[in-house]
Amino acid sequence: PPRRQRQTSITDRDVRVETRNAKVCQKKGCFFVAQHEADTVRVTFKDYGFFIPTDSGGKTVLLAGNFQRKALSREEAEHLAEDLGEEAPKDVPGFEYAIVATGVSIPRG
């Protein structure tokens, strides 16, 4: 019989990526939304050990961290939208993809 290939998860993996910082939490810079083409992922910071400038949106950044799939409640989705200065989403998928960053490099200027 043919051998079944083992599926490998794309989550819970350490990553290093260059990405566009599309949106930043406007309250204190405690997370941002990374965007590559149509795909987005929310980036938080390990143990809330650092934040990024609230005016760093639109820049290309380098980051290292752990890629995860996390549960997302309606309340959390509403809170995140508020922190981004947006309206709450009508439909919440129940999960989000996220990177818990251990480091972020933002170019000056």
N, C-alpha and C positions, 0 to 999 in steps of 0.2 A: 504494500500500500504506500501511497505517497506520504512523505513526511510533512507534518504540519509545521509551518513556521511559527515561531513564538512571536507574538506581538510585543513590541516594546512601547512603553508609554513615552509620550513627548513631555509629560509633566514631571515635576520634581527632579529637574535637571539643572545643573549649574550652567549658566550661559554668559557669554560676553558678546555684546551687540552694539552696533552703531545704529541709532534710530533718531527719528524726529520727535522732539518734545512738543506734542500738539497742544496740550492744555496743562495748566498747573493749578493746584489748589490755591485759591486766592486768599484764603484765610491765613495760612502760615507756610505754604510750600511743603506740606507734609506728604504729598503724593503728586504724580503727574501721569498723563496719558501719553504713552509712546505710540507712534503711528508709523506703519510701513505700508504704503499703498492703502488698501482698504481695511487692513487689519489693525486693531488697536489692542493694547494691553495696559492695565493699570500698574504703575510702578510705585511701590512703597519702599520704606527704608528700614533695614534690619534693626529691630529693637528701638525704632524711632531715634536712632543714634545721630541722624543729621537730617537737614531739610535742604531745599533748593530755593533760589530766589524766585519770588512770585512773578517776576518779569522775564523769566527765562523761556517762556513758551515760544515756539517757532524755531528754536535752535536745534542743530544736530548735536546729539550727545553720545558719549560712550558710557556704557554701564556694564557692571558685572553683578550677577545675583543668581537667584534660584527661581526658575520658571515653574508656576503652580496653577492648578485649577482649584478655585475656592468657591464655597457656597456664598450666595449673594441673596439676601432677603430684600423685600420691597423697602423696608425701612432703611437699610444700608444704601440701596440704590438712590433713594430720595436724599439721604444725607450727602452722598458723594456728588450728586447733581447740584445740590445747594452750594457745596464748597467750590464747585467749578463755576458758579454763577449761572447755572442752566436750569431749565424746567425739569421736573422729575419725569422719567420715562413712563410711557403708558404700559408697556409690557416689560416685565423683568424675567430674564431667562432662568433665574434660580442659581446661576453660577457665573463666574467671570474668570478670565485668564489674567494672571498677575505675575509680576516679577518682584521678589523681595530683594532689593538691591543692597549689596555690600559696599558699592562704590559707584559714583557718577562723576564723570568729567564733563564740564560745560565750558565751551570756549568763551573767552572774554570778548566783549564788544558786540 
